[in-house]
């Protein structure tokens, strides 16, 4: 049985990953091999374990040790830090969903060329910063046939706790990477990479020269990149101008657009079948 450790000292350094390190510090850009992510809820943790992620420690409500968290404890074989819910929420600074957190080692991301070579349909995300939207897009992408996801340098981290939870663990199953860490590399470098690997690019945007999402030419493309833009403003004009297609989802009743996560689900359903 893994060691069960009752929390008596909030300042214990072994609790830093759950209580005091920011998402940026957990990611550890200077030393990526030491990066950590936090998976929340037993379902998300199990999905990460199934995908080969390595656990480091668990933080768990006491009542779950012999309940829903027991199988995760046995499977992880790492130290388990525990207390009542109120103490854990005070320690973490937020309400724990399902009362279980797992610190895991961040994997090295694949190279963009690697993902492009092995994919037929990819989602490309430009400067999407809301973790809930990122998580929802990944969940739809995994469910609806997207092979991989490419992110511009300005996007939120899909491995952040909230994005991973909203995705229901899809961020651990679906291959993804960043085009670059340098914001100056987008959109030129990213779109050039896609073109080099034979992708037609479809910018999801409402404009006068848009084609409908059911346009037959899109379905006939052997390799297609579906490009989605930031909340509110959508894709930058410079990105739209460099794409092969501008694609719209027809709207009714005067509604101007869908939330990017909802739009992604419609696009993936239509274009990845």
C-alpha positions in Angstrom: 0.0 0.0 0.0 1.5 3.4 -0.9 2.3 5.8 1.9 -0.7 7.8 3.1 0.5 11.1 4.6 -1.8 13.3 6.8 -1.2 17.0 6.0 -0.2 18.8 9.2 2.1 21.4 7.8 0.8 23.7 5.0 4.3 24.9 4.2 5.8 21.5 3.6 7.9 21.8 0.3 6.5 18.5 -1.0 3.1 20.3 -1.3 4.4 23.1 -3.5 3.3 21.5 -6.7 -0.3 21.5 -5.4 -0.3 24.7 -3.5 2.3 27.3 -4.4 3.7 26.8 -7.9 2.0 28.7 -10.7 1.0 27.0 -14.0 4.1 28.7 -15.6 6.4 27.4 -12.9 4.9 23.9 -13.2 5.6 24.0 -16.9 9.2 25.0 -16.3 10.2 26.3 -19.7 13.9 26.6 -18.7 14.1 22.9 -17.8 11.3 21.2 -19.7 12.5 17.7 -18.5 11.5 18.8 -14.9 8.0 20.1 -15.9 5.0 18.9 -14.0 1.2 19.0 -14.7 -1.8 18.5 -12.4 -4.5 16.1 -13.4 -7.8 16.5 -11.6 -10.4 13.8 -11.0 -10.0 10.0 -11.1 -11.3 9.8 -14.7 -8.8 12.3 -16.0 -6.0 10.8 -14.0 -6.8 7.3 -15.3 -6.9 8.6 -18.9 -3.4 10.1 -18.4 -2.1 6.9 -16.9 -3.5 4.9 -19.8 -1.6 7.3 -22.1 1.7 6.6 -20.3 2.0 9.7 -18.1 4.1 9.1 -15.0 2.6 10.0 -11.6 4.6 11.8 -8.9 2.2 12.3 -6.0 -1.5 12.4 -5.1 -3.5 14.9 -3.1 -6.8 13.4 -2.0 -9.8 14.0 0.3 -9.6 11.6 3.2 -13.0 10.1 2.4 -11.9 9.0 -1.1 -9.0 6.9 0.1 -11.2 3.9 0.6 -13.7 5.0 -2.0 -13.4 6.3 -5.6 -9.7 7.1 -5.2 -8.6 3.7 -4.0 -8.0 2.2 -7.4 -6.0 5.3 -8.5 -3.8 5.0 -5.3 -3.1 1.3 -6.1 -2.4 2.1 -9.7 -0.1 5.1 -9.1 2.0 3.7 -6.2 3.1 7.2 -5.2 2.8 9.2 -1.9 -0.8 10.3 -1.1 -1.3 13.5 0.8 -4.6 13.8 2.5 -6.9 15.9 4.7 -10.6 16.9 4.8 -12.1 18.8 1.9 -12.0 22.2 3.6 -8.3 21.9 4.3 -7.4 20.8 0.8 -9.4 23.6 -0.7 -7.6 26.1 1.5 -4.3 24.6 0.6 -4.9 24.5 -3.2 -6.8 27.7 -3.4 -9.8 26.3 -5.4 -12.5 23.7 -5.0 -11.2 20.2 -6.0 -13.4 18.5 -8.6 -14.0 15.0 -7.4 -11.6 15.6 -4.5 -8.5 14.1 -6.2 -5.4 15.7 -7.8 -2.3 14.0 -9.2 1.0 15.6 -10.0 2.5 14.1 -13.1 5.7 14.5 -15.1 5.1 16.5 -18.3 6.2 14.7 -21.5 8.3 16.2 -24.2 6.1 17.5 -27.0 6.5 16.0 -30.5 8.0 18.0 -33.3 5.4 19.8 -35.6 6.9 18.0 -38.6 6.3 14.7 -37.0 2.6 15.4 -36.4 2.1 16.8 -39.9 3.6 13.8 -41.5 1.4 11.4 -39.7 -1.9 13.3 -39.9 -4.7 13.8 -42.4 -6.9 16.3 -40.5 -5.4 18.7 -38.0 -6.9 21.5 -35.9 -4.8 24.7 -35.7 -5.5 27.1 -32.9 -4.5 30.7 -33.0 -4.1 32.6 -29.7 -6.9 30.9 -27.8 -6.3 31.8 -24.2 -9.2 30.5 -22.3 -8.5 27.1 -20.7 -12.1 26.1 -20.8 -12.3 26.7 -24.5 -9.0 24.8 -25.1 -10.3 21.8 -23.1 -13.6 21.8 -24.9 -11.9 22.0 -28.3 -9.6 19.1 -27.5 -12.6 17.0 -26.3 -14.4 17.6 -29.6 -11.3 17.0 -31.6 -10.6 13.7 -30.0 -14.3 12.6 -30.4 -14.8 13.8 -34.0 -11.8 12.5 -35.9 -9.1 15.2 -35.7 -5.6 13.5 -35.9 -3.6 16.2 -34.1 -3.7 19.8 -32.8 -1.2 22.5 -33.6 -1.1 25.6 -31.4 0.2 29.1 -32.1 2.7 30.4 -29.5 0.0 32.6 -27.9 -2.4 29.7 -27.0 -3.1 28.6 -23.4 -1.3 25.4 -22.2 -3.5 22.4 -22.9 -1.9 20.6 -20.0 -3.0 23.2 -17.4 -5.3 21.8 -14.8 -8.5 23.3 -15.9 -8.0 22.6 -19.7 -7.1 19.0 -18.9 -10.2 18.5 -16.7 -12.6 20.1 -19.2 -11.2 18.0 -22.0 -12.0 14.9 -19.9 -8.4 13.8 -20.4 -8.4 14.3 -24.2 -5.3 16.4 -24.0 -3.5 13.3 -22.8 -4.7 11.2 -25.7 -4.7 13.4 -28.8 -1.2 14.3 -30.2 -0.5 18.1 -30.0 2.4 20.5 -30.1 3.2 24.2 -30.6 4.3 25.5 -33.9 7.0 27.5 -32.0 7.5 29.2 -28.7 8.3 32.5 -30.6 5.2 34.6 -31.3 7.1 36.1 -34.3 6.9 32.7 -36.0 3.1 32.9 -36.4 1.4 32.8 -38.8 4.1 32.6 -41.5 6.1 29.7 -40.1 3.1 27.6 -39.1 1.2 28.0 -42.3 4.3 27.4 -44.3 4.9 24.2 -42.4 1.4 23.0 -43.2 1.8 23.8 -46.9 5.1 22.0 -47.0 3.4 18.8 -45.7 0.6 19.1 -48.3 -2.2 20.6 -46.2 -4.9 22.8 -47.6 -5.7 25.4 -44.9 -9.3 26.4 -44.0 -9.7 29.5 -41.9 -13.0 29.5 -39.9 -14.3 33.0 -40.3 -17.3 35.0 -41.4 -16.4 37.1 -44.4 -18.0 38.0 -47.8 -15.8 35.5 -49.7 -16.4 32.6 -47.3 -17.5 29.2 -48.6 -20.0 27.1 -46.7 -18.7 24.4 -44.4 -20.5 21.9 -46.6 -18.6 22.9 -49.7 -17.6 19.7 -51.5 -14.1 20.9 -52.2 -13.3 20.8 -48.5 -14.3 17.2 -48.1 -12.2 16.2 -51.2 -9.0 17.7 -49.8 -6.7 14.7 -48.9 -5.1 16.8 -46.1 -6.9 19.6 -44.4 -5.9 22.0 -41.5 -8.9 23.6 -39.8 -7.7 27.0 -38.4 -9.6 28.5 -35.5 -9.1 31.9 -33.9 -9.1 33.6 -30.5 -12.1 34.3 -28.5 -13.9 37.5 -29.4 -11.8 38.7 -32.4 -11.5 35.4 -34.2 -8.6 34.9 -36.7 -6.3 37.7 -37.6 -6.8 39.2 -41.0 -3.2 38.2 -42.0 -3.9 34.6 -41.1 -7.1 34.5 -43.1 -5.4 36.0 -46.1 -2.7 33.3 -46.1 -5.2 30.4 -45.9 -6.5 28.5 -49.0 -10.2 28.7 -47.9 -12.2 30.9 -45.7 -15.0 28.8 -44.3 -18.2 29.8 -42.5 -20.9 28.1 -40.5 -24.2 29.6 -41.6 -26.0 31.5 -38.8 -29.7 32.1 -38.2 -31.9 34.6 -36.4 -29.3 37.3 -36.5 -26.7 35.5 -34.4 -23.3 36.6 -35.6 -21.2 33.7 -34.6 -20.6 30.7 -32.3 -18.3 30.4 -29.4 -15.0 29.0 -30.7 -15.4 25.7 -28.8 -18.9 25.2 -30.3 -17.7 26.2 -33.7 -14.9 23.7 -33.5 -17.3 20.8 -32.8 -19.4 21.7 -35.9 -16.3 22.1 -38.1 -14.7 18.8 -36.9 -18.0 16.9 -37.4 -18.4 18.2 -41.0 -14.8 18.2 -42.1 -13.2 15.1 -40.5 -15.7 12.5 -41.4 
